[in-house]
Amino acid sequence: MSTLVHSRLEAGESPAGSRIDSERPLSVADTGAGLLVYRVETEYRRHLDRRVTVARELVGFSDVSDWSVIRDALRARGHGVGATTHLPEIPLSELPEPRA
């Protein structure tokens, strides 16, 4: 079972060598063998009086210890396993700290 952690990069920051837009929040899914890093888009919903996620895009991976588990997690989420070869591995130290 994966855990979802929401965080945000500070304006102007981006992980080295990545194409990650730093203005949109990150959502990190822990697979138990590494992190799937998503860029999320949210909108405020007045009737709910809160922001909700309306879109998310897989932008990379972090802290991976077993790529076969990552491939299984990608399949389970409907992503192609080819993402493991063309998306960056982002150093854990370059991800923002989770916020409570």
Backbone bond lengths (Angstrom), bond angles and torsions (degrees), N, CA, C in turn:
res aa  C-N    CA-C-N  psi(-1)  N-CA   C-N-CA  omega(-1)  CA-C   N-CA-C  phi
1 M - - - 1.446 - - 1.522 108.51 -
2 S 1.299 117.50 137.57 1.459 120.25 -177.99 1.518 110.66 -99.98
3 T 1.322 114.99 156.01 1.453 121.20 176.74 1.510 108.38 -110.92
4 L 1.306 116.20 145.72 1.454 120.65 -179.55 1.514 108.88 -108.86
5 V 1.328 117.03 128.06 1.450 122.61 179.62 1.517 107.14 -124.03
6 H 1.322 117.36 129.08 1.456 120.49 179.21 1.523 109.61 -103.78
7 S 1.309 116.78 137.55 1.449 122.20 178.88 1.518 109.06 -153.00
8 R 1.337 116.60 -177.84 1.456 120.14 -177.20 1.523 110.26 -147.44
9 L 1.323 116.77 140.44 1.459 120.94 171.29 1.518 107.90 -80.87
10 E 1.316 116.27 143.90 1.458 119.48 175.28 1.522 108.80 -68.57
11 A 1.324 116.40 149.91 1.470 121.35 -178.85 1.523 110.18 -54.07
12 G 1.312 115.91 132.15 1.456 121.03 177.51 1.520 114.48 90.42
13 E 1.332 118.75 -13.11 1.455 120.98 179.31 1.520 110.34 -91.55
14 S 1.309 116.17 148.07 1.465 120.16 170.44 1.515 108.05 -156.45
15 P 1.312 117.94 145.88 1.453 120.32 178.54 1.527 111.05 -58.46
16 A 1.311 116.53 143.19 1.462 121.88 -177.60 1.519 111.41 -57.77
17 G 1.322 116.14 132.30 1.450 121.23 175.40 1.511 115.32 74.16
18 S 1.319 118.18 9.36 1.465 119.17 -178.15 1.518 110.92 -107.85
19 R 1.346 114.78 165.43 1.458 121.14 178.78 1.524 109.88 -104.94
20 I 1.315 117.56 32.12 1.453 121.16 -172.85 1.523 110.90 -85.41
21 D 1.328 115.57 126.45 1.459 123.28 177.06 1.520 108.29 -73.78
22 S 1.333 117.94 117.00 1.456 120.93 -173.85 1.521 113.85 -80.29
23 E 1.306 119.31 -2.63 1.457 121.15 -179.09 1.525 112.72 -86.60
24 R 1.316 118.15 -14.25 1.462 120.81 -179.37 1.523 109.50 -107.28
25 P 1.335 117.33 143.31 1.469 120.27 -177.68 1.525 112.78 -64.59
26 L 1.318 114.30 156.72 1.457 121.16 175.47 1.523 109.83 -101.04
27 S 1.305 115.52 149.60 1.454 123.33 172.06 1.516 105.27 -127.48
28 V 1.321 117.08 126.43 1.456 121.09 -175.45 1.523 109.13 -116.51
29 A 1.326 117.48 122.42 1.462 122.25 177.57 1.525 109.04 -102.61
30 D 1.321 116.71 121.91 1.461 122.47 179.41 1.523 109.20 -87.30
31 T 1.322 117.06 120.51 1.467 121.58 -178.31 1.525 112.36 -94.45
32 G 1.313 117.31 -7.05 1.456 121.15 -174.28 1.518 111.97 94.02
33 A 1.332 116.89 -17.91 1.466 121.83 178.57 1.517 110.64 -129.29
34 G 1.312 116.61 14.57 1.456 121.95 -178.93 1.515 110.05 149.71
35 L 1.315 115.38 174.14 1.460 121.58 -177.27 1.519 111.17 -110.63
36 L 1.317 116.25 137.77 1.458 122.13 168.84 1.521 105.26 -95.60
37 V 1.326 117.11 124.88 1.464 121.25 -176.65 1.523 108.93 -104.40
38 Y 1.318 115.52 122.01 1.460 122.44 -179.93 1.518 110.20 -114.81
39 R 1.316 116.58 147.56 1.464 123.62 168.83 1.521 104.57 -99.72
40 V 1.334 118.16 128.73 1.462 120.46 -176.47 1.525 111.61 -116.09
41 E 1.314 114.63 152.15 1.461 121.81 174.95 1.523 106.74 -117.63
42 T 1.325 115.76 130.87 1.461 120.08 -179.36 1.517 110.58 -121.97
43 E 1.308 115.01 157.86 1.464 122.17 175.27 1.520 108.20 -135.18
44 Y 1.327 114.85 147.16 1.460 119.34 175.50 1.516 109.07 -80.33
45 R 1.320 116.85 131.66 1.459 122.26 177.07 1.525 107.77 -113.30
46 R 1.321 114.75 111.30 1.461 120.48 -175.21 1.529 111.71 -60.70
47 H 1.329 117.21 -42.56 1.464 119.50 -177.70 1.532 112.83 -66.43
48 L 1.331 117.20 -20.59 1.463 121.80 175.82 1.524 111.84 -98.75
49 D 1.342 115.74 -16.53 1.462 123.55 -177.18 1.534 111.67 58.10
50 R 1.335 115.83 40.88 1.468 120.96 176.80 1.524 109.61 -162.50
51 R 1.336 114.62 168.62 1.461 121.05 175.94 1.523 108.77 -87.28
52 V 1.325 116.56 143.06 1.465 121.82 177.75 1.528 109.03 -127.56
53 T 1.316 116.65 150.36 1.461 122.05 176.91 1.520 108.73 -75.74
54 V 1.339 116.02 126.13 1.465 120.49 179.38 1.527 111.88 -112.09
55 A 1.332 117.37 -15.98 1.465 121.08 178.54 1.523 108.60 -159.38
56 R 1.329 115.32 150.07 1.464 119.71 172.48 1.518 108.81 -148.47
57 E 1.329 114.17 147.69 1.464 121.53 -176.53 1.524 108.82 -131.32
58 L 1.318 116.80 129.69 1.455 121.04 176.01 1.523 107.96 -69.08
59 V 1.346 116.61 124.31 1.466 119.79 -177.47 1.523 113.33 -119.61
60 G 1.331 118.08 -6.34 1.454 118.83 178.77 1.517 113.00 167.25
61 F 1.334 113.99 -169.41 1.458 122.67 -176.77 1.518 108.37 -135.43
62 S 1.327 116.30 158.79 1.452 119.64 176.70 1.524 110.16 -149.85
63 D 1.323 115.60 150.26 1.462 123.18 173.21 1.534 112.01 53.09
64 V 1.327 117.29 44.68 1.471 121.80 -175.89 1.529 110.83 -82.69
65 S 1.344 115.42 128.61 1.464 120.52 176.37 1.531 111.80 -112.17
66 D 1.340 117.52 -18.92 1.468 120.66 -178.98 1.531 109.31 -148.41
67 W 1.339 115.90 104.01 1.467 120.46 -176.63 1.526 112.83 -67.10
68 S 1.330 118.47 -25.68 1.469 118.90 178.38 1.529 110.92 -68.01
69 V 1.326 117.41 -35.52 1.470 120.78 175.43 1.527 109.87 -67.68
70 I 1.331 116.77 -38.56 1.469 120.84 177.46 1.526 109.52 -62.08
71 R 1.334 117.88 -45.10 1.464 120.75 178.04 1.528 111.61 -60.12
72 D 1.336 117.05 -41.82 1.470 120.62 176.93 1.530 110.95 -62.75
73 A 1.325 116.73 -40.91 1.470 120.88 179.28 1.526 110.67 -65.57
74 L 1.332 117.28 -37.57 1.465 120.66 177.38 1.526 110.46 -64.44
75 R 1.333 116.65 -46.28 1.472 120.59 177.96 1.524 110.89 -58.94
76 A 1.323 117.15 -44.19 1.466 121.88 -178.44 1.526 111.92 -62.81
77 R 1.348 116.87 -26.76 1.460 121.25 -179.61 1.530 112.31 -97.53
78 G 1.333 116.77 4.67 1.454 120.38 177.38 1.512 115.30 82.71
79 H 1.334 117.37 15.09 1.466 121.44 177.18 1.525 109.41 -93.67
80 G 1.308 116.35 154.31 1.455 120.48 173.02 1.516 110.01 -76.57
81 V 1.328 117.09 143.07 1.460 120.26 -179.23 1.526 112.15 -71.66
82 G 1.325 117.74 -12.01 1.460 121.36 175.66 1.518 112.85 -62.69
83 A 1.321 116.56 -17.30 1.467 120.47 177.85 1.523 111.09 -58.27
84 T 1.337 117.12 -27.40 1.468 119.87 -179.18 1.521 112.06 -67.00
85 T 1.330 117.56 -20.21 1.463 119.89 -179.35 1.519 113.76 -99.58
86 H 1.332 118.82 -17.78 1.463 117.91 -177.07 1.525 115.18 -120.28
87 L 1.332 118.78 -2.79 1.462 120.11 174.57 1.522 109.07 -103.43
88 P 1.338 117.51 149.11 1.464 120.01 -174.88 1.525 113.11 -73.86
89 E 1.321 114.62 153.99 1.458 120.66 168.44 1.526 105.60 -95.61
90 I 1.304 115.96 116.26 1.463 122.70 -174.57 1.524 108.48 -94.29
91 P 1.337 117.92 126.54 1.465 119.15 178.37 1.532 110.42 -58.52
92 L 1.318 116.22 137.53 1.460 121.86 -179.25 1.523 111.01 -55.97
93 S 1.321 116.43 -35.18 1.469 120.86 -179.31 1.526 112.40 -65.70
94 E 1.332 117.90 -18.36 1.462 120.78 -178.79 1.523 113.36 -96.01
95 L 1.332 117.34 -2.51 1.460 120.12 174.77 1.521 108.31 -84.82
96 P 1.324 117.10 148.68 1.464 119.29 178.20 1.525 110.42 -69.81
97 E 1.323 116.02 155.35 1.459 120.89 176.24 1.517 109.64 -69.82
98 P 1.339 117.91 141.30 1.471 119.27 175.49 1.522 110.09 -61.57
99 R 1.315 115.32 143.32 1.463 120.16 178.69 1.512 109.09 -109.64
100 A 1.316 115.24 140.01 1.474 119.99 -179.61 1.507 111.97 -74.20
